[in-house]
Amino acid sequence: MKREIIITDDGSTTIYIPDWNEQYHSKHGAIQEAYHVFINAGLEYFLTQLQPKPLKILEIGFGTGLNAFITLLEADKNKIPINFTGVEAYPISSSEIEKLNYPLQLNSSDEYFKKLHQGKWEQQISISDHFSILKRMQFFSEINDKNNFHLIYFDAFGARVQPELWTEQIFKKMYIALKKGGVLVTYSAKGSVRIAMQTVGFVVERLPGPPGKREMLRARKT
């Protein structure tokens, strides 16, 4: 499918898919959304509850690498050791990566961002003293991790275009992949998504959403 680089409302870029009228990040602000949903409601929230070393994070939808990049910056800033796993069935191209402006918008060197994308898939790679990443090229339905992660960033395309990614079957896999007390955060607040999470055992709470969204969801494995 055709993909276009667009500028979101906070000046940061994202990738837009015209055939779906869907983008990788919020058009109201890619970086704003990433911080609100995944860093503030996910990473920072989890670290106030527990401080495992290293913290193990799974991202469902590695995509542009934005969430991983910000997490890397947070790991270095706060000296938190993080092992990050990003799952993506369709990695973006090198030409698309070059057009993403996240290092500039985040006042960071682009060295880390390049390392995230240039590192080989299916290999654990150390990006900094506090952050390592394993990128796995697989469909979400193929995930079979058990009791392995503290935190999940669930950043799949929306249920409007890919409803099969927001089912009980997928959230059961997420539940099994998390350690006890683990947390999953997502930008979605659909009632059907919340019910699917609760059905497989998650305790789910609604939170204020990022710009352009009224609510988001955070789920915990008890």
N, C-alpha and C positions, 0 to 999 in steps of 0.2 A: 504494500500500500504506500501511496505517496505520503511523505512526511515533510513538514515545513518548520523552520526555526522561527519563533515569534517572540516578541517582547511582552512580558506581563506587566501588570500595573505598578510593581515595585522596581521596575527596571531590569529585572533578571529575565533570562531567556527560558524557554521551554520548547518542546517539540509538539507540533499540532498535526493531527491526522484528519484531513478534510473529509474523507469518506465516512468517518465516524462522528465528525464534529466533536472530537475528544482530544484533550491534550495530556501530556505526561504530568504536568503540575497545574495548579490553579492559575487561571488567567488573571486572577486578582492579585497575584504575587507568588511566584514560585518559591523564593527564599522565605518569605513571610510564612507561607503554608508549612514548609519544612520545619522551621523553628517551632511554630505553634503546635503542630500535631506530633512530630516525632522527637524533637529535642525537649521542649518544655513539658508536654504531657506524657512523654515516654522516657527518655534518657534521664532527665533531671528528676522526674517523679520517682523513677525506680531507685535512683541513687540515694534519695532521701529515706527510702525504706530499708534498703540493703546496700552493701558495698562489696560485692563479690570481686575477687581479683584472680584472673581477668574477668571482665564482664563479657558475656557472649551474646551477640546480637544476630538475628536473622532478618534479612530484608526480603520481602516478597515483592519483587519488581525492582531490580537494580536500576534499570532504565538509564537515565542521564548520569547517575552517580552522585546526584546532588545530596541526597540524605547521607550517603556514606562519607562524602567530602566534609560536610558540616560536622558529622560525628567524629571524624578524624581530627578536625580542628579543635573540637571540644576535648577530645582525649588528650591532646598535647597541651592545651591551655590548663587543664585541671589535673594533668599527670595521672590519668585514669587508664590502666591497661585494658584495651578492648580487642577482642577477636571478633571480626565482622564477617558474616557470610551473606553474600548477595546472590539471589536466584533470579535468572533471566533467561527466557527461552529465545528471545530475539534481540541480541545486543545491537546497539546503535553503531553507526559507521564512524570511521576516523574523521571524515569530512564534517559530520555532524558534531562530533566532540569539539573540533576546532572552533566551531561557531558559538559554543556555549560560553557565557561570560561570567560564570560563578566565581572564579578566582578574583577577577576585577571587582565584582560587586561585593565580595566579602573581604576586600583589602588583603588578599593572601597571594603568596607566590603560586604560580600555576604548576610548580614542580610536583606537588602532591597530587593535584588533579590529573596530571599526565600519568603519574605512576599508577593511580587507581585504574585507569583505562588501558594503559599499555601492558600492565602485568598479565601474564598468561592465565587463561581460564583453567580451572580444576587444579590449581596449585596455590598453596598457602604462601602469601607474599607479605613480607614486613615492609610497611610504608614509612613508619617512623618508630621511635623508641617505644611508643605507647599504642601503636595501632597496626594490626595485621589484618589481611583480608583474604578470603577464599571466594572466588566467583565461580558459581556453578551454572552451567548452561543446561537448564532442564525445565520441563513444564511443572507447574505447581502441583499437579495431580501426582507427580512422581516423587514428591518429597516424602521421605520415610524416617526422618530423624526421631529419636525417642529421648525424652528427658535431657535435652542437650542445650537449650538456650534459656537465658534469663529474660530476654526482651525480643519482641517481634515488631518490626515496622511493616504493617500490611498496607502496601501502596500499589495494589493492582489497579488496572483500568476499571472504571466504574461499572456497576451492575447493569446500567442501561445498555452498554455495548458488549460486556462479557459477563453475563449473569452466572455462568458456570464456575466463575472464580469466587463466588460469594455464597456457597452452598454449605450445608451441614457437613458434607463429605470433606470439603477443604478445611473448614474450621475444626473438624475432628483431628485432622493432621496437625494443625497448629497447636491444638491442645496437647496432643501427645508429644510434640516437639519441645514444648516448654518444660522447664523444671517447675517443681511445686513452688507457688508464690510468684511465678513468672507473669509477665504483663505483655499484652498485645494492644497496640494503638493503631487507629486508622482514621482517615478523614471522613469516612462514610458514617451516616447516622440513620440509614434506612431501617424501618421497622423490621423488615424481613431479615436483614443482616443481624440485627440485635437478637431476634428470636433464634436464628440459626446458631449464634454463639452460645446463647443460654441453653439451648437444647443439648449441646455437646458437653456442657458442664461449666462454662465460664460464668463468673459473676461480672455483670456488665454495668457500666455507668455512662450516662450521657454527660458530656462536657461542652462548654461553649466552643463553637467552631472557629476556624481561621476566617480572615476576611472573605466575605462572599458566601459563607456557610453558617447557618444558625447553630448547628451542633456537630459533634464528632463523638466517637465511641472509644472507651478504654475498657479492656477486659482483663480479668485476673484469673489465673488457675489456682484454686485454693487447695 
